[in-house]
Amino acid sequence: MRIHFIAIGGSAMHNLAIALHKKGYQVTGSDDVIFEPSVSRLARHGILPEQMGWDASRITPDLDAVILGMHALLDNPELLKAQELGLKIYSYPEYIYEQTKDKLRVVIGGSHGKTTITSMILHVLNYYNRDFDYLVGAQLAGFDTMVKVTDEAPLIIIEGDEYLASPIDRRPKFHLYKANIAVISGIAWDHINVFPTFEDYTRQFELFIDTIQPEGKLIYCTADEDLNQLVERSTANVQKIGYEIPQHEVKDGVTSLLPDHTVLNVFGNHNLMNLNAARLVCEALGLSNAQFNAAISSFTGAAKRLEVLIKKDQTNVYKDFAHSPSKLKATIEAVKTQFTERKLVACIELHTFSSLNKEFLAQYADTMKQADCSIVYIDEETFKHKKINPFSKLDVQNAFNCNELQFFNNSDELNDYLLSMNFNRTNLLLMSSGNFGGLDLVKLARELTTN
């Protein structure tokens, strides 16, 4: 099989390219710019494009398929050539389905927790040496790549994103997988550039339920009222299985599952709910509660999900991917509940299209109220790049409903402010889907005053 990737450098795209290369396919690709870690990974497997940029001559009639990334534009010369030649053009979720249509497909959907739930399931299956394929949105310990597609594995675990599949396929990715077992972790409005109202956004989850294969399973979070109503309305021919927070205790900064006191490395109500979703999936795949608990106790979390940068006496510094209002609130609540005797400094970078929309910004009201010190950072270059009028400090304070909130649009000033603080008996939570204007977060964490 000869496969060409247009926009090969994307997170999922380069991992799928590597997976198909490992499968023995002849893989080529192109992109206008590729960043790390994609560059090193593609180079290691010999499929990094020799030159950046688009070149229609790469598209030849002998290609079996072209896989189109969301980053490509409609007038991309390679796309136009592929269309002219009548080649089969897939989005990456469409191609994942094509590769796995004879397998059992588990698809994890929801506005938050997808990566963690998927990671938990992979960890447990790996613990018992089960053979499975997967697609997950973060690099996990013990897994070389974020995508694995083989001929042999009988099932695939898929993190199902609700964003659009490709420039020429405007369906949400998770609609294309046709799940046998599906999870919805919750619904919180996001991607307003594509779904301008909450109703538009919610509708995608209704449609997702309709794509579950007849007599399949829908595992969903009963703590989410909007999701509850949506599931109750659904007439899909599926078994509906609800979940909530499991019994647990928090003692001396350690969370344990009850009644057997299984000690966990993760914490927070949102992670405990994620754990129960993963438990139900594993149960559907034939693992008992006891087997699940034995495996999950060694799960340390997905990359950038409450990832510990340093632990020093009475100070922990965490890096987290939280950026939407629901994720921000849940992450702050998790750290504050786990360490009730410590203060919390919470800093979020607003980076996504939705978070930088002035109307959507009001969704952040009261999301940081549990933090003892709230900080919002927006890289001033981000406004220029996205061609958005900059927010003032007052705009941000009003939106977050917090007059004491600190606001920075310069990473050096943010760095200096944090270094001026004393973090004795205080945790620091750094949250972003960006990179805080290039700040070295590990270096910052090491230099904090903690006594």
FIMISE-885680 format. One record per residue (C-alpha): x, y, z. Coordinates in steps of 0.05 Angstrom, whole numbers, plus 32768, in hexadecimal, padded with zeros to 4 digits. Layout:
% residues N
XYZ...
***
This chain:
% residues 451
800080008000801A80457FED7FFE807C801B800C80C780187FFE80F580537FED813E80447FFF816480858026812A80A28042815280DD8002815481077FFF812E81487FD080F781327FE780FA80E9803080EC80F6801F80B481277FF1809380F48027809A80BF8059807680EC8025804080FD8019803180B38064803380A5806D7FFE80DB80367FD680BB80607FD3807B803D800880528065803780268059807B8047806980C0802D8053810480468057814F8041804B818D806C805C81D7806C807B81D580B28087819C80E4809881A3812D80B48175816280A8813E8176808B812F813180CD8140810E80F7810F813680C480D7813480B980DC80E8810480E080DD811180A3810880E4807A80DB80FF8098809A80BE80BB808680CE8104809580C3812D805581068142803780EB8188802980B481B1804A807C81CC801F804881B07FF0805881917FAD802381757F7F805681477F5D8055811C7F9C800E81077F8A801180CE7F577FDD809F7F3A7FFC80627F5D7FEA807B7FA37FB8804D7FC57FA080847FF37FAC80CC80097FA080DE80527F8E8127805C7F9E814D809C7F73818580B97FAD81B580B27FAA81B380667F8181E880407F4D81DB800B7F7B81F87FD57FB681CD7FE97FD881B97FA77FE281717FBC7F99816B7FCF7F83818A7F8D7FAF81597F677F94811D7F8E7F4D81347F7F7F5F813D7F367F7B80F67F327F3E80DA7F557F6780BB7F8D7F4680A27FCC7F4E80DA80007F4380CA80497F4380F280897F6C80CF80BE7F2E80B980E77F0F809E80A77F4E807780997F51805D80E07F0C804080D67F20802380937F597FFF80B67F2F7FE680F17EE97FD980D57EF07F8E80E67F067F9B812E7EE17FAC816E7EE47FF881727EE4801C81B67EDC806881AD7EE6809981E67EC180DB81DA7EB1811882057EC78160820F7EF8814E82457F1C811082607F2280EB821D7F6D80E4821E7F6F80CE82677F37809B825F7F58807F82217F9C807E82437F808059827F7F61802382537FA2801B822C7FC98016826D7F9C7FDF82897F9A7FB782487FE67FBD82427FEE7FA6828A7FCC7F6482767FF17F5E82347FB17F63820B7FBA7F6D81C07F997FAD81A97FA07FE781797F97802F81907F94807981807F9F80A981BA7FAD80F481BE7FEA80F381EC802C80CF81F1802780998226805C8076824F806780308232804D804181ED807B805581B38047807B818B8002809881947FE4806B815D7FEA802081517FC67FFD81187FD47FB481097FB27F7B80E57FB47F4C81227F947F73815C7F4A7F6281677F377FA781827F4B7FF181807F44802681B67F39806B81977F3980B081B67EFF80CF81907F06811981847EC9814381727EF0817381457EE9816F80F97F09813680D37F29815D80997F22819B806E7EF68174803D7ED2814A80727EAE817780A37E95813E80CF7EAF813881167EE68102811A7EC180D6814C7E8680CE811E7EB180A680ED7EC9806E811B7E85804A81237E928034816B7E7C7FF181887E8A800B81CE7E87805781D87E95808582127E7D80CD821C7EA080EE82567E78812F82567E648169822B7E8081B082327E7C81E081F77EBC81E681CF7ED581F381887EA8822F817E7EC8823E813B7EA681FF81217E6B81F881517E54823F815E7E1D822C81917E1981FA81CA7DE081D981A47E0B81CF81667E4181B181927E12818381B97DF3816A81797E36814A81667E31811C81A37DEA810981917E0380F5814C7E3E80D0816B7E0E80A481937DE9809481537E2B807B81347E348046816A7E288002814A7DE57FDF81597DE57FBD819E7E257FE081B07E34800181F37E32804A82077E58805A82487E4980A082607E5380CF829B7E1380D782C37E2F811482E87E26813E82A87DDE815682A57DE0816B825B7DFD812782497DC9810382737D918125824E7DB18116820B7DB980CC821B7D7280C682367D5780E481F57D7E80B581C97D59807C81A87D98805A818F7D9A800E81957DD2800E81C97DDB7FF882127DE18038823D7E11803182787E1A806D82A77E54807B82D57E6680AC830C7E9E80B9833F7EB3807783617EB9807083AC7EFC808A83C37F2280AE83F97F5880E383F97F8A80DE84337FCD8102843A7FCB811783F17FBE80D083D77F7E80B883B67F67806F83C07F2C804983A37EFD802A83D57EED7FF783F07F2F7FD483E17F5B801283EA7F7C800F83A57FAF804883A77FAF807483697FE380A083487FAE80CE832B7F7C80F983517F408128834A7EF6811A833E7EFF812182F37F3580EC82F27F0C80BE831F7ED280C482EF7F0280B682B57F19807982DB7ED2805E82E17EC7806782967F07804082887EF1800B82BA7EAF800082957ED27FFB82527F037FC8826E7EC87FA1828C7EA87FA082477EEA7F84822D7EE97F4B82607F137F65829A7EF97F6182E27EF87F9A83147F317F79833B7F5B7F7482FC7F4C7FBD82EB7F5F7FD683307FA07FAE83307FB57FCF82EF7F9B801682F97FC2802083398002802783107FE4805A82DE8009809C82E57FE180C682B47FE680DD826C8019811082568007815882697FCD814182947FDF815782DB8027814682C98056815383048090818182F280AD81818338809C816A837E80C2818F83B480AF818A83FE806B81AD8402806981C483B9805281A0837A805581BF8335802681A28300802081AA82B57FDB819C82997FB9819F82547F7A81C182717F6381FB82467F1781F982417EEB8213827B7ED581CE82927F1C81B282917F3781EF82B57F0481EA82ED7F0C819F82F67F5881A282F87F5A81DA832B7F2781B583567F4F817483527F908193836B7F6D81BC83A17F46817F83BB7F84815383BB7FAE818583E27F7D81A984107FB581C3843D7FDB81E684047FCC822583DF7FC5822183937FE08251835E7FBB8241831D7FD4825D82DA7FB1825182987FC7826582527F8D827682257FA3825C81E27F6A823B81BB7F3C825E81897F01825481B87F24827081F67F3A82AE81D07EF382BE81B87ED882F881E17E9282DC81E47EA9829681F97ED782B4822E7E9B82BD825C7E98827082617ED5827582907EAD829982C77EBE827E830C7EE9824582F07F26825A83197F03826E835A7F21823383817F68824B83737F8A827783A77FAC829E836F7F91829F83287FBC82B182EC7FA982B682A27FDE82BA826C7FD382C98223800E82CE81F48006831181D1802182F081927FE582C181937FB582FB81897FDE8313814D7FE282CD81307F9782C081377F87830881227F5E831581617F59835681887F80834E81CA7F5D8348820D7F6B837982447F778364828C7F31837E829D7F12835482657F31831582827F20832682CB7ED8833482B97ED182F482907EEF82C982C87EC682F082FC7F0682FA83247F1F834083357F5F832583557F7382FE83177FB9830D82FC7FC0831582B17FFF83108286800C8313823B805883108241807882CE825480B682EF82758089831882A2806182D982B480A282B582C480BB82EE82F0807982F28315807982A8832680C282AA833C80B182E5836A807F82BA8391808B828B83CB806F824583BE807982298403803D81FC84118022821283CD801681EB838C801D820983467FF181F2830D8005820782C77FCF81F982937FD2820182487FCA81E082058002821081EE8048821C820A8043825C8233806A828481FF80A48253820080AF8254824C80DB821C826680A98202829A80D981CF82B9810E820482C480D9823382E180C181FC8310810781EF832981158238833780D68246836080DF825C83A880C2822583D480D98236841B
***
